[in-house]
Each structure stands twice: as structure tokens, then as C-alpha cells.
Amino acid sequence: MKIAVITFSPQGAVLAQRLRALLPACRLFFHESMPDTAGAERFKTVMSLTRRVFPVVKGIIYIGPCGIAVRAVAGCIK
């Protein structure tokens, strides 16, 4: 996995699907509260997901509030 695309909303899922068409090496992660969307992995908390994928990806794209992304990454940066 080279790029993780993480989103929390149905609108974000639409954008994430468009990104996957442009970046075939990316993996999609959708919050568990969203309706099922084919081809995406589900996650419960963005903090635990970020800790899991941070060491194994080249990049993370968050589609959602900036504050959530900053808090999720903060614990992974040294």
C-alpha cells in the first residue's frame, strides 16, 4: 500500500473513489458509520487507523476536517 485515503462522509467517499481512479495504488478507508461502499476498508477510529497505516504508507490523504487529521497524525510524528 502506497497511499491511504481516509474519509468520514458520503461526500468524501465520492471524492475518494475519484482519487482511486487516478491513483490505483491507493487504498480506501471509510468510517464505519457510512453506508457500505465497495472496495473500501472500514474503520472505527481515525486515531487507531492512522497509527496502524502510518508506518507502512508513503502518504495519507484525509478527506474531512483538518483538525481531525492533525490530531490523528500528531501521535505518529517523532
C-alpha positions as CSV (number, residue, x, y, z in Angstrom):
1,M,0.0,0.0,0.0
2,K,1.5,3.3,-1.0
3,I,-1.2,5.8,-0.2
4,A,-4.1,5.6,2.3
5,V,-7.2,7.7,1.5
6,I,-9.3,8.2,4.7
7,T,-12.8,9.7,4.8
8,F,-15.7,10.1,7.1
9,S,-18.7,11.1,4.9
10,P,-20.6,10.0,1.8
11,Q,-19.4,13.2,0.0
12,G,-15.8,12.3,0.9
13,A,-16.4,8.7,-0.4
14,V,-17.3,10.1,-3.8
15,L,-14.0,12.1,-3.9
16,A,-12.1,9.1,-2.6
17,Q,-13.4,6.9,-5.5
18,R,-12.3,9.6,-8.0
19,L,-8.9,9.6,-6.4
20,R,-8.6,5.8,-6.7
21,A,-9.2,6.1,-10.4
22,L,-6.2,8.5,-10.6
23,L,-4.0,6.7,-8.0
24,P,-4.6,3.0,-8.5
25,A,-2.0,2.1,-5.8
26,C,-4.1,3.8,-3.1
27,R,-6.3,2.0,-0.5
28,L,-9.6,3.5,0.7
29,F,-10.7,3.6,4.3
30,F,-14.3,4.7,5.1
31,H,-15.6,5.3,8.6
32,E,-17.9,2.5,9.9
33,S,-20.9,4.9,10.2
34,M,-21.0,5.3,6.4
35,P,-23.2,3.1,4.2
36,D,-21.3,0.2,2.7
37,T,-19.1,1.2,-0.2
38,A,-17.5,-1.5,-2.4
39,G,-13.7,-1.6,-2.3
40,A,-13.1,0.3,0.9
41,E,-12.0,-1.0,4.3
42,R,-14.0,0.2,7.3
43,F,-12.5,1.8,10.4
44,K,-13.9,2.7,13.8
45,T,-11.5,5.4,15.0
46,V,-9.2,7.5,12.8
47,M,-6.6,7.6,15.6
48,S,-6.1,3.8,15.6
49,L,-6.3,3.6,11.8
50,T,-3.6,6.3,11.5
51,R,-1.3,4.5,14.0
52,R,-1.7,1.3,12.0
53,V,-1.1,2.7,8.5
54,F,1.4,5.5,9.2
55,P,4.5,3.3,9.3
56,V,3.6,1.4,6.1
57,V,2.4,4.0,3.7
58,K,4.2,6.7,1.6
59,G,1.3,9.1,2.2
60,I,-2.1,9.6,3.8
61,I,-4.9,11.7,2.3
62,Y,-7.6,12.7,4.7
63,I,-10.9,13.9,3.2
64,G,-12.5,15.6,6.1
65,P,-12.0,18.2,8.8
66,C,-8.3,19.4,9.1
67,G,-8.4,19.2,12.9
68,I,-9.2,15.5,12.9
69,A,-6.3,14.8,10.5
70,V,-3.8,16.9,12.6
71,R,-4.8,15.2,15.8
72,A,-4.6,11.7,14.2
73,V,-1.1,12.3,12.8
74,A,0.3,14.2,15.8
75,G,0.9,11.0,17.8
76,C,2.8,9.4,14.9
77,I,5.3,12.1,14.3
78,K,8.7,12.0,16.1
